[in-house]
Amino acid sequence: MNPKIVELALKKQRLQLQAAAQRVRILHAIESVSPAFGAADKLRSALGWARAHPEVLVGTGIVVLVARPRFLFRWAKRGFFIWEGVRRLRSAIESRLAPR
């Protein structure tokens, strides 16, 4: 048999074994982060549901407003400050990353 063909066949076999080992490593890496992806998928589907059913959220907000107004205003204040902080942080990051 031609030594060049044997050499190419051995190289092909080594590459196939390396690819198989890499696939196993990738699968192990994916398994370690799959719970995070699962949580992100659940959050995304919950946000999609909330966008599709705003009346339920408004109704819940009204019930909480009537039943416990202080609770709602306290969380609304916290949410506003978090939103404002995120907005300022975003603008600061964008100004740093903007081309000059």
C-alpha positions in Angstrom: 0.0 0.0 0.0 1.1 3.5 -0.7 2.7 5.1 2.4 1.1 8.5 1.6 -2.3 6.9 1.7 -1.6 5.2 5.0 -0.3 8.4 6.4 -3.4 10.3 5.3 -5.7 7.5 6.7 -3.9 7.7 10.1 -4.1 11.5 10.1 -7.8 11.3 9.3 -8.3 8.8 12.2 -6.4 11.0 14.7 -8.6 14.0 13.6 -11.7 12.0 14.0 -10.7 10.9 17.5 -9.8 14.5 18.4 -13.2 15.7 17.1 -15.0 13.1 19.2 -13.1 14.1 22.3 -13.9 17.8 21.7 -17.6 16.9 21.3 -17.5 15.2 24.7 -15.9 18.2 26.3 -18.4 20.5 24.7 -21.3 18.4 25.9 -19.9 18.5 29.5 -19.5 22.2 29.3 -23.1 22.6 28.0 -24.5 20.4 30.8 -22.9 22.6 33.4 -24.6 25.8 32.1 -27.9 24.2 31.0 -29.7 25.2 34.2 -28.9 28.9 33.4 -30.3 28.5 29.9 -33.4 26.8 31.4 -34.0 29.7 33.7 -33.5 32.2 30.9 -36.0 30.3 28.8 -38.6 30.3 31.6 -38.0 34.0 32.1 -38.4 34.7 28.4 -41.6 32.7 28.2 -43.0 34.5 31.3 -42.2 37.9 29.7 -44.0 36.7 26.5 -47.0 35.7 28.5 -47.0 39.0 30.3 -46.9 40.9 27.0 -49.8 38.8 25.7 -51.9 39.3 28.9 -51.4 42.9 30.1 -54.9 43.0 31.6 -54.0 40.3 34.2 -51.0 42.4 35.3 -53.1 45.6 35.5 -55.8 43.8 37.4 -53.3 42.4 39.9 -51.7 45.8 40.3 -55.1 47.4 41.0 -55.9 44.6 43.6 -52.6 45.2 45.3 -53.1 49.0 45.2 -56.4 48.7 46.9 -55.4 46.0 49.4 -51.8 47.2 50.3 -51.0 50.6 48.8 -47.8 51.1 50.9 -46.4 47.8 49.6 -47.1 48.7 46.0 -45.6 52.2 46.4 -42.5 50.9 48.1 -41.8 48.4 45.3 -42.7 51.0 42.7 -40.1 53.4 44.2 -37.5 50.6 44.3 -38.3 49.7 40.7 -38.0 53.3 39.6 -34.6 53.7 41.2 -33.3 50.5 39.7 -34.6 51.5 36.3 -33.0 55.0 36.6 -29.7 53.4 37.7 -29.7 51.0 34.8 -30.5 53.8 32.4 -27.6 55.9 33.7 -25.3 53.0 33.7 -26.2 52.2 30.1 -25.7 55.8 29.0 -22.3 55.8 30.7 -21.2 52.6 29.0 -22.4 53.8 25.7 -20.5 57.1 26.0 -17.3 55.2 26.9 -17.7 52.8 23.9 -18.8 55.5 21.4 -16.2 56.2 18.7 -14.4 59.4 19.1 
